[in-house]
């Protein structure tokens, strides 16, 4: 069976979630691989959420927030920006391709950008292949104590 | 009335937790008076077979320290679980993996290759010799435990009743726990963390905190820190904000940053993720390039944020490349 990426998208209530809504009512087709979770602010997205998503089987995580300067809570999205940078640093150390996490600023008026981002992100993840974290780290747990070096 | 039975065991640990038990000083005599110590390999001569012969649930309290990193650790964990009424994951290794679980940042092959072949102190005339689980000798076959690929915390292997965090648990906290158990009061709900508090290390730290804005990170040796100001304010990575209180902020009082040994605070799943969150909030920049520059000053983020909690983290280990 062909690999269908599972993507968890944390979208901020004020911009990107509304932008996704706009994409919907404008009948812009976007991939069904995206599972949207609405948060009040992209700054609400705790790094724990992202790690948990990867652990529970997500192949990619999208975080959508307001453009810099537009945050409904003044600077939540700047915190998200720094967090995403730190998370990518951590992900590299874990051996997870940093492209599996994407942060995008999508305003309530940018339904077309939502379509473009979700489509290209799905393609990126498709080309990276499944993450399948639990299987990946469980693989090769040998029961024998022999080493070939 | 017969005295309640006490067992102490060390799995993959350094022995510090055992020393911490002795560090309750003369109160150890009270422990010896109150309990019948039936198993304590580090201090007394017991054989595993002695434990196997005990009746199930005949040990009243078992303090189990050490992570689970090989088949022997796991075997004893299962055995002591069967024989104990209350089993406590004692110390950071049993609680969250601690230093042994930093092995999860690499692979078993890489570790063995380094230890038995590549490390400068290894000298061998006939190539690397790796330990084997089974070896044939003239007297018969001998067996040693099998090392695991991934280090686990105790509760990932068996059912655990209580946790006592810390590397090692502070002696006064150990005594609090023992005293509580001896008092005969009803035991706390299963899964409770004992011998620690419900806030973060910062709550106990006497240093003065201001609004944090960090442009540059320092390692402790790179800066003469102000002894009265918050270390994190000064750019030294201190795990205090993501660490449970209970130790009395010993490290920060000695001018060293908190390393995080008391583990995640209440209601926090992943200590390292919380530290990522906390640090990201205080980096003083809104420019992506500058943010990267500042964050790149953090040496070994995974080993720093998860120094004591790798086994118990959400992602558990690095990918085996």
Contacts between the chains, C-beta under 8 A, distances in Angstrom:
chain1	res1	chain2	res2	distance
A	46	B	273	6.8
A	46	B	274	7.8
A	46	B	277	5.7
A	47	B	270	7.8
A	47	B	273	4.1
A	47	B	274	7.6
A	47	B	276	4.4
A	47	B	277	5.2
A	47	B	280	8.0
A	48	B	268	7.9
A	48	B	269	5.7
A	48	B	270	5.1
A	48	B	273	4.3
A	48	B	274	7.1
A	48	B	277	7.7
A	48	B	314	6.9
A	50	B	273	8.0
A	51	B	270	6.1
A	51	B	273	5.5
A	51	B	313	7.7
A	51	B	314	4.3
A	51	B	315	5.6
A	52	B	269	7.5
A	52	B	314	5.6
A	54	B	315	6.7
A	55	B	314	5.0
A	55	B	315	5.9
A	68	B	286	6.7
A	78	B	286	5.0
A	79	B	280	6.0
A	79	B	281	5.2
A	81	B	286	7.2
A	81	B	288	6.8
A	81	B	291	6.8
A	82	B	280	4.0
A	82	B	281	7.4
A	82	B	283	5.0
A	82	B	285	7.4
A	82	B	291	5.3
A	82	B	295	7.7
A	83	B	276	6.6
A	83	B	277	6.4
A	83	B	280	4.0
A	83	B	281	7.9
A	85	B	280	7.6
A	85	B	288	7.0
A	85	B	291	5.0
A	85	B	292	5.9
A	85	B	295	5.7
A	86	B	276	4.9
A	86	B	279	6.6
A	86	B	280	5.0
A	86	B	295	5.6
A	86	B	301	7.5
A	87	B	276	6.3
A	89	B	295	5.9
A	89	B	296	7.9
A	89	B	298	7.8
A	89	B	301	5.9
A	90	B	272	7.5
A	90	B	276	6.2
A	90	B	301	5.8
A	90	B	302	6.3
A	90	B	305	7.6
A	93	B	105	7.6
A	93	B	301	6.5
A	93	B	302	4.2
A	93	B	318	6.6
A	94	B	302	7.1
A	94	B	315	5.6
A	94	B	318	5.2
A	94	B	319	6.5
A	95	B	318	4.9
A	95	B	319	2.9
A	95	B	320	7.9
A	95	B	321	5.8
A	96	B	315	8.0
A	96	B	319	6.9
A	133	B	315	6.7
A	136	B	319	5.8
A	136	B	320	7.7
A	137	B	150	7.1
A	137	B	315	7.6
A	137	B	316	6.1
A	137	B	317	5.3
A	137	B	319	6.5
A	137	B	320	6.9
A	139	B	320	6.8
A	140	B	149	6.8
A	140	B	320	6.0
A	141	B	148	7.3
A	141	B	149	4.9
A	141	B	150	6.6
A	142	B	108	7.8
A	142	B	149	6.5
A	143	B	146	7.1
A	144	B	133	7.1
A	144	B	146	7.4
A	145	B	131	7.0
A	145	B	132	6.2
A	145	B	133	3.9
A	145	B	144	7.9
A	145	B	146	4.2
A	145	B	147	6.3
A	146	B	130	7.6
A	146	B	132	6.6
A	146	B	133	7.9
A	147	B	108	7.6
A	147	B	109	5.7
A	147	B	112	5.2
A	147	B	113	7.4
A	147	B	130	5.0
A	149	B	109	6.4
A	149	B	112	7.5
A	149	B	113	4.9
A	149	B	117	6.7
A	149	B	128	6.9
A	149	B	130	7.7
